[in-house]
Amino acid sequence: MRFSTQRFNTFFLFFIIFIFLTAIFWLYQKHTIGNDSTISEWLINYQGGFTRRGIIGEISFQLAGYFNQNLRFVIFLFQSLLYLFYLLLIYFFIKDTPGNVLTVLAIFSPIFILYPIAELEVLARKEVFLYVGFIIFLNLSNNKYSTHIPLIYIFFIFPILCLIWEPFIFFFLFAVFIILIKNSEDSFRKILFKIFLSFSSSIITISIILFNLLSPEEHFIMEKSLMDTFGEVCYMSCSLLKNKASIRSQFIYVYNSLSIEIIFRYLIVILIGFSALIILIFNSRLKDKLSYLPIQRYKLIDTNIIFISFIISLLPSIILFSSMTDWGRIVNLIYTFSILSYIYLLKNKLIYLDKKIEYFDNLYIRKNKIFLVIIFIFIFGWNQKTAMTGDVATNSLYKIIYNTSKKIFHFDSIRLFQDSPLINFHKKYIE
């Protein structure tokens, strides 16, 4: 069974519009809140000297000063345009792709597009720049472009993305995997040289970041510039730049928060959230025309090349789990890079699926109503929390709609229920 492409595209478009409108509404609500992580991350700038994650904050700082605007409003506009661009790229990149129920499930996984709306603390965080940059890279890696175009793009754009959010380096292997496929006709030595040359600028950039941490005095200058120019306090992410600047301090902080319960919870979150994509990847095979890939000639892989390649690409992200407490964001990151890479392979007809996948389509046909209920619960019934210590949230769609409606229409369902005629009658005549 193949899904109706037009029907999927229509539903996906409405889904993207819903995400965008909700995102813009909450970004506007959040941009004036004094303790919001999304804003605090964008306050980091270069006023005290060069520092990691400061380039976007510096641009916002300069734009707000030049146009004599409120810094938070400039950040809100920046975030809104960024998120609109991201969702447009997502829509045009994914539409026309699904051919089976598992692909649809993978696209609508709650740890993907819906997650930032369910957990507003991570809405429009700087990893969105990475997603935008990576989708553009995948689009440039289409067969209609020269093999040199993606390499040039990596050389010039990836360093900028590292300046925005340096953990991008832990996802470089996804781009390497695409380059290996894109340049499969070259010799193994030539491909390695291309990879080294294209990523050399990013390696230099990361080295500069690591060896140029802000001193307490420089951090104070940055704080003072925010206060003197815009009356803004350097808090949360901005403040943590000083308190958790060293890699060692971050590892220690995570280690002290870690427990068996947290590890088990996130293993379940990853297993369930990735379930559809894992099945797809495990049952995907490269087309015969790519059987001469250099790494195959060295017998480092077998028929499970796709599955093994994704596992290898995800390995560096383990470092993030040991150095960040926002494990929910990490899950969203690793899933986003994984699903985008897989869809690239599908769109460019570089892989084919085993017929075993048809079992799920047949199950969907035979048990349509039951399957739809399961799908709805899977997509809208839960989501991971942002912090590693947070439990799994439930009823994500209901909470999104309810909380948004409450803000717009200024109602409280609990108060309305308490003030209902039935409750008042009970209080007056029965109690």
BELPE-V883031 format. One line per field, one symbol per residue. phi: phi as a letter, one per 30 degrees, with the letter a starting at -180 (. if undefined). A space follows every 50 residues. Layout:
# BELPE-V883031
phi = ???
This chain:
# BELPE-V883031
phi = .cddddddeddddddddeddddddeddddddcddbddededdddbcdckd adicddddddedddddchcddddddedddddddddddddedddceiddba dddddddcedccddedddcddcdiddddedddddddedddddddcddded ddeddcceddddddaddeedcddddddddeddcdddddddddddddddce ddddddddddcbdddeddddddeddddddbiccdbhedddecdbdddddd ddddedcdadddddedddedddddedddddddccbddedcdceeddddhd bbdcedddddddddeededddcbbcddddddddddddddddddedddchc bbcdddddedddddddcedddddddddddccaaddddddddddbhddedd ddddddddchbbddddddcdedddddddccd
